[in-house]
Amino acid sequence: MNARLQLLLGTLTLALAIPGFGTLSGTALEGEISAQMNAGAGSDVTRQVHCVRKNAAGEGVRYACALHGLVAPPLHVRVDVNGRDWRAYWPPVQG
């Protein structure tokens, strides 16, 4: 194996061992939530998504996100991210 390939494999192995590597960033999460919300038959229901990280580095990452719709007031949601997977915890519907 040549030196460049060994260096590349070593760097990749080290990067995968670093906590938080490969975890969705706030910007990537915003894009994924927006794409999911606007993918249905009634497309373009969410005009903007803004997420702010709410915890320090650890096993999981927690974000607070605000979804701004076309006509409704902003919807606030808590999102837990683990690697490339995420799960949203929606507030109860009022009314």
C-alpha positions in Angstrom: 0.0 0.0 0.0 1.5 3.4 -0.9 2.0 6.2 1.6 -0.8 8.4 0.3 -3.4 5.6 0.6 -2.2 4.8 4.2 -2.4 8.5 5.1 -5.9 8.7 3.7 -7.2 5.6 5.5 -5.6 6.7 8.7 -7.2 10.2 8.5 -10.6 8.7 7.7 -10.4 6.2 10.6 -9.4 9.0 13.0 -12.2 11.3 11.7 -14.8 8.6 12.3 -13.6 8.1 15.8 -14.1 11.8 16.7 -17.4 12.5 18.4 -19.8 14.5 16.3 -18.1 13.7 13.0 -20.8 12.8 10.5 -23.5 14.5 12.5 -26.0 16.7 10.7 -25.2 20.4 11.1 -27.9 22.9 11.8 -27.9 24.1 8.2 -28.2 20.5 6.9 -31.0 19.8 9.4 -32.9 22.9 8.3 -32.7 21.7 4.7 -33.9 18.2 5.6 -36.9 19.5 7.6 -37.8 22.0 4.8 -37.6 19.3 2.1 -39.8 16.9 4.2 -42.4 19.6 5.0 -42.6 20.7 1.4 -42.6 17.2 -0.2 -46.3 16.5 0.0 -49.3 17.2 -2.2 -49.7 20.7 -0.6 -46.1 21.7 -1.4 -44.5 24.9 -0.3 -46.2 25.0 3.1 -42.9 25.9 4.9 -41.1 29.0 3.6 -38.2 29.0 6.1 -36.7 26.7 8.8 -34.2 28.1 11.4 -32.5 25.7 13.9 -30.3 26.6 16.9 -28.2 24.1 18.8 -29.3 23.7 22.4 -26.7 21.4 24.0 -23.0 20.9 24.2 -21.2 18.1 22.3 -22.2 14.6 23.4 -23.7 11.5 22.1 -26.8 13.2 20.7 -27.3 16.8 19.6 -30.5 18.7 20.3 -31.7 21.6 18.3 -34.6 24.1 18.7 -36.1 24.8 15.3 -38.7 27.3 14.2 -40.7 26.6 11.0 -42.1 29.7 9.3 -45.1 28.9 7.2 -46.7 30.8 4.4 -49.7 31.8 6.4 -49.5 30.4 9.9 -47.5 31.7 12.8 -44.1 30.0 13.4 -44.2 26.4 14.7 -41.5 25.6 17.3 -40.2 22.0 17.4 -37.4 20.2 19.3 -35.2 18.0 17.2 -32.8 15.4 18.4 -30.0 14.4 16.1 -27.9 11.2 16.3 -25.4 10.9 13.5 -27.3 11.4 10.3 -30.7 10.5 11.8 -33.1 13.0 13.4 -36.4 12.9 15.2 -38.7 15.9 15.7 -40.8 16.3 18.8 -43.8 18.4 17.8 -45.9 20.4 20.2 -49.5 19.3 20.8 -52.0 20.9 18.4 -54.1 23.5 20.1 -57.8 24.0 19.5 
